[in-house]
Amino acid sequence: MVINNLRTYISLFTKTKHFPFSSNLPRLSQNVCPLTTITSNEQTMLAFLNKCQTMKQIKQVHGRVIKMGATQSLYVIGKIIYFCVSQKGHMDYAKSVFEEVEFPDGFLLNTMIRGFVWKGNVEKAFEYFKKMRENGEGVNNFALSFLLKLCGQFGTLVLGNQLHSIVIKCNYENHSFVRNSLVHMYGMLKDIGLAYQVFDVITVLDIVNWNTIIHCYVHCGRFRGALTLFDKMQECGVGFDDATLVVVLSACSGSGALEFGKRVHSLTENTRFFSKTSVSNAFIDMYAKCGVVIEGFKIFNEMKQRDIVTWNTMISAFAMNGYAFRALELFSRMLDEKGVHPDGVTFLGVLCACGHGGMVEDGRRYFQSMINKYYIEPTIKHYGCMVDMLGRAGFVAEAYELIISMPMECNAIVYRTLLAACRMHGEVELGEKVRDHLLGVEPEHSSDYVLLANIYASADQWKEMAKERKSMSDRRVQKPMPGNSNFSRS
């Protein structure tokens, strides 16, 4: 198991009493090389490498490096490995080049760790962290920051705590990058208490620290807490940037805090941040999710530059707020725009609009166009939109056939969508079939029992309804506790 191996690696470090490290660490960039004399051959190879733009070219130059016997040049090999890593897809080649180096330095090891972090390969990243220690290289802020980020994405809280202990033993708990990475890691692992504890002991808070903790609160669903932190941030006189605005508006969207969103709008309307595409996109999304889609459309029309996210956000905003025809009109307008091409998210909004507007023929046509004209492979979400659209319109048999023909395994959400359509249209026999599928996927979801019982009740099959209710009771399936609304009453 990966985690078992990681714990083994970590134990090697936590048992070590001394952790030497350099106080003058080089910046991790493609221009960093070890401080040794560079030869004319190395200069020639570096000149060739600087001109490389593809892996094919890199491999050709690497061949010349091997012929020249320069495989131990940390300058040249560092450049090759950095290129492989920066492409985010050639770690096997980077690994093969690295393994030929007899005495790799900290830069090479950092670069390899960084590459495996980008690839999401937890075990390999920690394997090279282990190599760093075995080679006598000091644990440095780059390696720790990369590993903390990786742990936040794919690790566990236990592993996170162990990494934190290494940070303390290496005297890096006050290093700005590492400390911020710690806050982010705990937030991504959904331990907002520990994230805030690390944040709270920072003596001088900068805008990056505030953005990180607010983002952590949003990630953990603590939207009101995120908005409170934004207010504190402003009281401290830190100000805000575009990253702050995007995450705060996300908190407004998640909590339905329309008045707070309007206040943020008034704060930024005459600033340079409002003209940033990412910020405008966030405002459109916030207004749409708070039910004021027309305000979002005003911002959309005033934007000087729009990207694919802008179009997708506005199309989805119209679709989810009952403006189906406007969504499709905007999609047509998007197709006429130069340099903008629809993607999978675009078609999710389009299919959603067709479903909410009852435009089945249009939905079928757009679905086929997505596949045959734009060569976009449908995901489970696209199939879900189609099933919802067909089910709403009463084409439950067609929806079922679509599910059967899907290239991927159907999930409980799509089956449940069809089961709800069977209840709406009184399709008892198909409802039973779909219920059987759901028992194999998610057997203890209370709403499935209730839906099938209601299908029987609508068909006056009271004995079958009673059986379904009894089955639910026998399996001790409980209805979930009622939810709470996040929307403010302002």
N, C-alpha and C positions, 0 to 999 in steps of 0.2 A: 504493500500500500504506500502511496505517495506520502501521506501524513506521517506514517511511521518512520520513513526514511528522513523526512524533514526534522522530526524530533531527534533522531540520531545525530543529524548534522548540528542542530542547535545545541544539543548536550555537549558536543565537543567544545563549543565556544563558551558556554556558560560555566564550564568547569575550569576554564583557563583564568588564571589570576591576573595576568598582565596583557594588555591589548595595545601594542605600539601603534602609533599612527603619526602621519606626517601633518605638521601644522601648515605646510605650504603646498596644499594639494593643487594640481593643475586643473584647469577647467576641462570638463569632458566635451571636447569638440574635435572635429576632424583634423584640426591643425596641431593638436597636441602630440608631441613625440618625446621620447626620453632624451635627457640632456647628454648626448654623446656627439662626437664629431661625425658629420654626415659626409659620405664619400661621393665622388662624382657619379659612380654607377647608381647609387641610391637617388641622387638628384635627378638622374635621367628617368629612373623608374617612377619617381614621384611625379614628374612632369607628365608622363604617360597616364598615370592613375588619375591625375587631376582632370584629364580630358575625357575619362570614361563616363558613359551615361547608361550603359546596360551591363547586365551580368556577363553577357557574351564577351564584351570588351574587357571586363575585369579578368575573366578566365584566360584570355589571350595574353594579357600583360603578366598574369600570374605564371603562365608557362615560361615567359622570358625570365622572370624572377628566379624560377627553379633552375633554368639553364645557366644563369649567371651565378648560382650558388648563394643567392641573397635571402634564403628562407629564414635566416636568423636575424635579419635586419628589422628591429622593432619599429623603425620609421615606416618601412614599406609594408610590412605585414599588418601593422596597425591601420594603415590606410585601406588595405584590402578588406580587413575584417569590418572596419567602420562602414564601408560601402555596403557590404552584405547585410549588416544590421540595419542600416538606414533604409534599406529596401523593404524591411519587415517581412521577408519571406524566404530568406536564403540562409537560415541558421545552420543547416546541414553542411553547406559549403564553408561557412565561417568556422564551424567546429573542426572540419578537416584541415583548414589552414592553421587554426590555433594549435592543434595537436602536434604539428610539425615544429613548433617553437620550443626550444629546450628550456629557456628561462624567460617566460612571459612576465611582463611588468604589470603594475596596477592598472594602467590605462587599458591594456588588452583585456584584463579580467573584468574591469568595470564595463567595458564595451560588450563583452559576452553576456554578462549578467543583464545588462540593459536589453539586449536582443531577446533573451529568453523571457524577460518580463513583458516585452511587447507581444511576444508570441503566446503569452499566458502559460508557459511551461514552468510550473512551480518547481518540480523536482530538479530540472536542469539548472534553473537559476540558483537554487541553493547548493547544487553540486559544485558550481563554479565559485560560490561564496566559500565553500569548504576548501577548494583549491587555493583561493586567495590566502587563507590562513596557513595552509600547508606550505605555501611558497614563501612564507615569512613576510608577506605584504600586510601592512597594517589595515585593519578594517576602517574604511573611510566613509565620509558622508554620502558620496555618490552611491556606493553599493547599498548602504542602509536605506537611503531614500527610495531606490529602485525596489528593494525587497519589501519595504513597508507598503508601497503602492501595490505590489503583486499580492501581498497578504490581504490587503483590503478587498481585492477583487476576487480572489480564489481561495483564501486561507480560512482559518478558524480563529476564534477568540483566544484559544490556548496558544496557538502559534504566534498570534499577535502579541500576547503577553510575554512570550519568550523573546521575541524580537525586541520588545521594549526593554527587557532586562539587559540585552546586549548594548542597546543605545546608552543606557545608564552606565554600564561598566566601561564603555569606551569614552565616557565623558562627552557625549554628543547630545545630551538632553537639552542643552541650551543653544544648539546649532539651529539657525532659523529654518533651513530646508528640512532637516530631519524632524524637528519639532512639529512643523506644519504637516509633514507626512504622517506623523503619529496621530495627530488630530483627525486627519482624513481617513486613516486606516480604521480607527475605532468607529468613526461615523459610518463607513461602508460596511463594517461588521455589525451594525445596528446596536452598538453599545454607546448611546448618546451620553450616558453619565460619565464614562471614562473619557470620551472625546472632550466633554466640557471641562473635566478636571485638568487635562493637559493644557487646554486653552486658557483656563482661568489662572494658571501660575505664570503665564507669560507676562513679564513686567512691562514691556513696551509693545503694544499691539499695533500692527500695521494693517493695511487694507487687505492683504493676502490672508492674514490670520482671521479677520472678520469674515471674509468671503468663504473661507474653508468651513468655519463652524456653522455659518448660516446654511451652507450647502448640506452639511451633515444633518442638520435639523430637518431640512426638506426631505432628504433621502430617507430619514426615519419616520416621515409622516407627521412630524411635529411642526406643523405649519404656523400655528399661532406663536410658538416659541421662536421660530425663525423671524417673524415680523417684529416681535419684541426685541430681539437682538439687533435688528436693523435700526430700530429707534435708539437703542443704546449706542450703536455705532455712530449715529448722527450726533448724539449728545456729547460724545467724546471728541467730536470735530474731525473725525477721520475722513469724512466725505464718502464718496462712492465712485465706482467705475462701471463699465458696461457689464462686467461679470457679476457685480453686485446686483445690478438691476434685473438681469436675466433670472437669477436664482430667487430674488425677492418676489418678482412677478409670478414665478412658478409657485411660490408659497401662497400668493393671493389666489391663483387659479385653483390650487388644491383645497383651500379653505373657503372659497367663495367670498373672499374679503374684498368686495367691489369698492367700498369707500376707501380702503387702504390703497387699493390699486389706483384709484383716481388721484389720491394724494401724491403717490409716487409719480404719476403722470404730470401733475402740476409742478413737481420738483424738477423734472427733467425736460419739460417741453421746450425750453429756450436754451438748453445746453447742447454741447457737441455730441453727447451720448445718444440723444434722441434720433440723430440722423444715422446711427449705426444700424445696419440691417438686422443684426441679432436682437437688438433691443426692441426695434419696431415689431419684429416677429413675436417677441414675448408679450408685448402689449396686445397684439391682435389675439393671441391665444388666451390671455387673461380675460379680455372683454368677452370673448366667445364662451369661455367656460363659466363666466358669471352671468351669461344670458343676455349680454348687451352687444350682440353681434354687429349691429349697425355702427357702433362706435369703433369697433375694430376695422370695419370696412372703410371708414373715413381715414384711418391711419394708413391702410393699404393703398388707397387712392393717392395719398399725399407722398408716398415713398418715391424717391428718385431712383433707387436701385432695389430690385427684388431678386431674390434667389429662389431656388426650387422649394426651400423650406417656407418662404413667404406664400407662394402659390398653394402649396399643400395645406398650410395652416388655414388659409382663408377658405379654400374649398371645403375642408373638413368642418370649419366653423359654420358655414352655411348649411351643410348636410346635417350636422348634429342639432341645429336649432330650427329645423323645419323649413328651410329655404332651399328645397331640392332643385327647383328650376334655376335659381340664382347660382347654385353650385355648378350645375352643368353649363350654364352660360359662361361662368368664369373659367371652366375647364376649356371650353372652345376658344376663349380669349387667350388662354395660356398657350394653346397649340399654335396660335398665330404669332406668338412672341418669339423673336429670334434668340437663339442660344439657350432656350429653356426646353428641356425634354422631360416628359412625365416619367415617374418611377413607380415603384410598387406602392409607396405611401400615397401618391396621387390617386391611383386607382382604388385604393381603400376608401378614400373620400368620395370618389365618383360612385362606386358601388353602394356605399352607404346612402348617398343621396337618392339613387334609384330605388333602393329598398324602402326608404322613408316616404318617397313620393309615389310609390306604386308603379313605377315605370319599368315593368318587367322586360319588355322587348329591348329597351335601351340598355338595361343592365346586362342582358345576354350579349348584346352587340359589343358593349365596352369590354366585357370579360374576354370575348374572343379576340378583340382588337389588341388587348393587352398581351395576349399570348402570341398571336400570329403577326401582328404589325410591329409591336415594340419589343418583342422577344423577352418579355418579363415573365419569369416562372412564378405561377401563383403559389402563395403560402397558405397555411391553414387559415389565416385571417381572411384572405380573399375568398376561400371556399366558404368560410363562415358567413361572410356578407352575402354571398350568393344563396346559401341555404336560408338565411333570414329573409331575403327578398322574395324568394320563391314561396317560402312558407307563409309569409304575410299575405301573398296574393292567392293562396289556396293551391299552389302547385306542389303539394307535399310529396307526391309520388316522384316527381322530377327531382325534388330536393334530395330525396332518399337515394335515388339513382346516382346523383352527383356525388354524394358521400361515398357510396360503394366504389365509384370510379376514381376516387382521389388517390394520387400516387403516394401519399403519406398516411399514417395511421390517424384515424379521426380521434379527437379528444372529447371529453365530457361536455364542454361548452357548446360545441357544434351539435352534438346529439341532443342536448337539452333544448337548444333553440328549435330543433325540429319537433321535439316532443311538445313544446309549448304551442307550435303551429298546429299539431295534431289535435290538441285540446281546443284551440280556437275554431277549427273546422270540423270537429266531431269525428275524426278519423281513428276509430277504436283499434282496428286490426293493425294498422301501421304504427299506432302509438304503442301497442304491445311489443312489436318488433324492436322499436327504438329503445323501449324500456329494457329489453333483454340485453341490448348492446351496452346500455348504461350500467347494468349490473356487473358486466365484465370489466368496465373501466373504472367506475367510482360507485361501489355498491351501497355506501352509507350516506348518500346525500338526500336529505329529507325532502327537498322540493320535487325530486323525481317521483317519489311515492305519492305526494300530494297531487302532482300533475296527472298521473295516470288514474288516481282515484277520481279526480274531477272529470276526466274523459269518460269514465264509466258512469258517473252521475249524470252527465249531460246526455248520455244515451239511455238513461233509465235502467242501467244494469247495476242495481243496488247491491246485489249479492257480491258481484265482483268488486264493487267499491269497498264493501265491508271487509272482503278478503285482503285487499291492498292495505287498508288501514291496520288490519290485524298483523299483516306481514311486517309493517313498519314498527308496530309495537313489539312484536316478537324479536325483531333484530335490535331492539332498543335504540332505534334511530331517533335522535332528538332534533327538534327545530332549533335553529340558531337563535341566540338572544337578539332582541330588536336592536337596530342600529341607532346612532345619533347623527343628527345633521350638523355639518360644519358651517352652514351658511349663516351669516349674520343677519339680524333683523333690520338693519339700517335701510 
